[in-house]
Amino acid sequence: MLILAVFIFSAIFYFVGLNQGVSQAQLQSSFLSSKDFSPESYKVFWQTWDLIKKNYVDQTAVNPAKAGLAAAQGLIQSLGDPYSELFSPQEAKNFNIDLNGNFSGVGIEIGYYQGVLAVISPIKGTPAAKAGLEPNDYILKIDNQDASNLSLDGAVSKIRGPAGTTVTLTIMRKGWDQPKDFKLIRENINVPAITSKFFQPDIGYIQISSFNQKTYSEFVSAYQSLVNQGARRFVLDLRNDPGGYLDTAIQLAQLYLPKGNVIVREWWGVKKQADVVYSDGPGSLAKTPTVILVNGGSASAAEIFSAALHDNLGVELIGQRTFGKGSVQQVFNIDNYMLKLTVAYWLTPNGVRLEGKGLNPDVVVKENQNSAESIFGNPDPTTDPVLAKGISIVEGLTPK
């Protein structure tokens, strides 16, 4: 089954799964046969609908199709899960466009941090990154409209827009006395996948910015180029990597993990069991001295990849605790609409749930104001203490 760990709606990341269609006949059959939806169990709903049809002053506004859609949206809202959503046909179209890593917006991924709409990470080189937005910045307003009651997609629809237009985000950051407004000019965003650099005498640096369709091939190319330059030890930088395709994370993990190693565990609440994703190998990089840099903007597929190498090979994580995005959304087509529903949680190979917890680094190193230069494409260990620590640790590892 194709499972994706996907981000980005000029702002957003998810895990999504197999695209399944649900017919109207199937829905009606399921609804009518379900004891949960008996008139007795849902009498408030049925009585409300009956009273509207009989008594509402403007009967031209009583639209069964519109009411059914609103009821479906209410069902989803009753879950209290910010990652389960019903997309309109246009939103579904935008969602599919964004999976390719190209869109028009300001270049941030957003999610919920401690229950508040927040920046997960800005994408390097974008208006958001240039303006100085940071992971865990709280988004209080969008164009002066309160963002506290917006769904993720509601926020996304307000943040994204045609290139050249502006959007103002009211941001609150830990340590600030009051919020600040960031006026951003939207651009066409092309999400980069890999940045690499060689450090003397034999250190290869590879930054994975996202797990998109280009990441695997670009990683292999960058890795080989660094080896040709003499790299024998590697620093993988996953800071501010919001995730992407789970298939890509698995592909990359299999370069490191021999066949049979556990990459990730999937906890399916309905089945009340955990399925296991095993590596098919080749694991040819298993003995390559490697460390991974992480921070609060490392999420979803980035966390899965990091945990896989950490738990199986003892690869050290350096930096700060990761974001903690480990829920699985599966996509269902319903006529022209799309339902994205949380169906499972990801667990690390050692059985630790990622959702809401994240990964704790083996070596904690705080970033400074210059660390952003490394994260956004100009790695420099003389000014970035996290990168400097990563290089120092990997230099002490012996190539095999």
N, C-alpha and C positions, 0 to 999 in steps of 0.2 A: 504494500500500500504506500502510495506517495504521501509522505508527510513533509510539510515545509515548516521551517521555523522562520517566519517572514516578518520583515519590518516595513516601515516607511510609507507614510501617506503624506509626504513632505513633513512628516511629523511622527510616525507611529511604528511600532513593531509588534509582531504577533508570532505565535505558532499557528499554522493552519494545516489542515489535513486534506484528505481525499475529497475531491469535488463530486458530490453525489446529488442526483436529482430526486426530487420528491414530487409525485404527481398529486393533483387535486383529489383524485379518487382515493389514493392512499391516505391522504390527510383526513378526508371525510370518514373513511372506514375506521381509521385509528381513533378519531374523535368520538364517533358514535359507539364504538365498542368498549371504550375506556370507562371503567367504573369511576375513575378519578373525576371525569367530566360529567357525572350524572347531574340532573337538575337539582337534586337534593344537596350535593356537595357544593355546587356553584349557583345556589339559588339567588344570591345577591346579583351575580352577573346576569342571569336569565331574567330576573324580575326587573332589573334596571333597563335592559334592552326592551322588554315588553312595555314598560311604562313610557319609554321614549317613543316607541312606535305609536302608542295610543294617545299620548298627551302633549308631546313637544309642540310648541307653538308654530314652528316653521317646518312643516313636514317635508318640504323640498330639500332640507338639509339632512334628512335621515337617509343616509347612504349605507346600505349593508356592506358593500365592498370596502368603503372607507372605515366603517366601524370594525370590520374584521381585521383590517390592517392595524388599527389602533390597539385592538385587543391583543394581537400577536406581539406588538411592541411592549404592551403591558406585561405579558407573560415573561418576556425576556428581562424587563426591568425588575420584576419580582425576584429574580435570582440574586440581585445585588452584585453582579459580576461585571466589571467594566469592560471585559474582553469579549463578552457575548453580545452580539449586535445583529440587527436586521438591516441590510443595505437596500436602498432603493435601486432601481435599474441603473441610474447614473452613478450612484455610489459604488455599485458592483463593478461598473466599467472602470471607474477610477482606481478601485482596489486592484484589478487585474493589470492596469497600466503600471501601477506603482511597484508591483512585484518584479518588474524588469529593471528597477533601479533608476528610472528616468522620470522626472516629474517637474512641475513648476511650483515653487514655494520658497521657503526661507532656509530649508536645510536643517531641520531638527527632528528628532524622534521624541514623541511625548508618550507618557503613560501616567500611571498613578503611583505617587511616592507618598507613603504614609497617609493614603486616602485623599490626597490632593493632586490635581492636575499639575504635572511637572515636566520639565525637560529631562529626558533620559540622557541624550547626548547630541551635541551639534555635529554636523558632518563637515569635515575639514574643507576649507576653501569656499564655504557658502556664506550668505549674508548673516546667518545666525552665529557662525563661528567668528567671522570678522568683527561682529558687534560685541563679542565677548560673553555670549550666553554660555552657561556652564551646566554640567549634570546636576540634577536635584534643585535647580532653580524652580520656584513655584510660579505658575502662570495664574495670576489673579484675574486679569481682564484681557480680552481680545477686542481691540478697537473700542475700548472703554465699556464693553459689555461684560458683566459678571460671568466668569467661566466656571464657577463652582457647581452649577447644575448641568453643565454640558457633558454629553457623552464624548468618548474619544473621537468618534467620527463627526460629531457636531463641532468639536473644537477644530478638527482637521479642515472641515469645510470652510471655516472662517479664516483659518491661517493660510491655506493655499489659495492660489488665484493666478491670473495672468501675469507673466513676466513683465516687470516694469511698474506694476502697481505696488502700493504700500500697505503694510499692516503694522499696527502698534500693539505690542505685548507689554502688559504691566507685570513686572517681575519682582518677586520678593526672594531674597537670598539670606541664608543663615549669616548672622553677623551684621546685617543691615538694620538701620533704625526705621526705615520706611521704604516702600516699594519705589521702583524706578521704571520709567517708560522706555522701551526700545522700539524705535521706528525703523522698520526693516523694509527694504525694497526687494520684492520677489524676483527670483531668477529661474531659469531653466536649470534644474539640478541633475547632474550626472554623477551618480554615487561611485566613487573610486573603490577598487577592491584591494589592491596591493601596492605598498611602497617598500622599497628595499634600499639598503646601503651597506657598504663594506667598511668595517673598522679594522685598522691594523692592530695586531698582526694577522689574526685569523678569525675575526668575529663577523658573522653575517647577521644583519638586522632585517627582519621582515615585519612590516606592520600590516595587519589584516583589519581593514576598515569596515568590512561587511562580508557576510557569507552569501554573495549573490551568484548569478549564473556564470560570472567570469572568474570567480575567486580561485577555483581549483586549478585551472589551466595557468592563470597568472602566478599562482603560488609556485607551481612546479617549475615554471620558467624562471622566476626570480631565484628560487633555491638553487637551480642548476647554474645560473649565472654567478651567484655568490661562491659556489663551490669552485667554479672555474677560476675565480679570482683568488682562491686560497682559503676560503672559509671552512673551518672545521668545527666551530662552535656557533650556536645560534641563539639569538634573542628574538622571541616572537612577541610583538606588541599588540595586545588586544584591548588597549585602553580606548574607551569611547566607541567600541564596536557594539552596536545595538542588536546584532544577530543577523538573521537571514534564513536561507534555505537550510533546513536540517539535513537534507541529503548532502549538501556541500560540507557541512560540519562532519558528517560521517565519513565522506570521502577523504577529507584531510586527516581525520583521526586514524583511518586505516593505513595511511602512509607510515604512521608511527606504531600502531598496535598490531602485534602478530595475530593471526587467525585464532579465534576463540576468546579473545579478551572482550570484556563487557565495555561497550561504549556508553550506553545509557539505559536506564530502566524506565518503563512507562507504567504509571499507576492509573488504571481505568476504574473509576469509581463505581460504574454500573456493574462491572464484572467482579469488582472487589478483588482484583489480583494485579500483580505486576508482570508485564511482559518484558523481555530482555532483548536488546539489540546487540548482537555480537559482531565483532570485526571479522571481515573476510580476508584481512591482510592487504598488502604483503608485509607490513610492519618493517619495511626496509630502513626506516629512520629511527628505529627503536633505541639504538645505541648512540645516536648523535647527541652530544651534550647540548641541552636545551633548557631555557628558562622562559617563563611567560609573564608579561607585565599586564596587570589588570587594574581597574578602578571602578568607581560607582557607575560609569557609563558602559561597562562590559555587561552584556545581557544576552539572554536566550541562547541562540546557537553558540555564541562566544563562550558562554558559561559551560555549555555541554562539552564543547571541544576541550576547554581548559580542564574541566573535571576529569575527562577521559584520560588525558595524558598525566594528570596529577595522581589519580588513584591507581592507575596501572603501572606507570613508569617512574613515579616519584618525582616528576617534573615540578620544580618549585614555582609557586605563584608569588609574584613580587608586586607590591603596591598597596592598594586599598580594597576593602570588601566590594564584591561585585553587586550588581543591581538586584538580582533575585527575581528573574522572570522565567518561570518554569511551568507555565500552564499551556496546555495543548488546545488549540482551536481547530475544529473541523468545519469545513465549508459545505453547505447544502444548498442546492439550487431549488427554489420554490417559484415556479413560473418564471417571471422576470426578476424576482427578488433573490437575494442571497442571504442565508442565515449563517453567521459565524458563531459557533457554539463551543464553549469550553467542555471538553470531553475527558481530559486526563491531565495528570501532572507528570513532569519529568523528575526523575531521581538520579543522582550521581551513581557511578558504578558501585560505590560503597553504600548506597541506599539512603543518601541524604536528600531530602526534598529541597529543590531550588526555590520554588515559589515563595516569595516574601522573605527569604533568608539570604540567598546568595552564597558566594564562596568566600571564606576567610583566607587571606594570603598567608603564606608561610613566613614571609618577611614583610613586615609593614613598613612602608616608606611613604611619607606624605609628599604630594606634589607641591611645587611652588609656582609662581606666576609664569616662570619660563618653561614649565613642563608642557604648556599648551603648544609651544613651538614644535616640540617633538611629535606630539599627538596629531598636529595638523600639517605634518609633512616635512619638517626640518629637524630630524633627530640630532640632538647635540648633548652628549653625556657631560660636557663641562658645565652646562646650565640646568640640566634635567636630572635631579637626584634619583628618580626611579630608574631611568635608563642607566645611569652610572652604576647603581647597585646591581642591576641585572647583568651588566658587562662584568663587573667585579666577581660576581658569583659564578658566572659561566666560565670565566677564565680559570677558575679553580677546578673545573671538571675535566676529566681526562678523556679525550677522544678514544673510541675503541674500534 
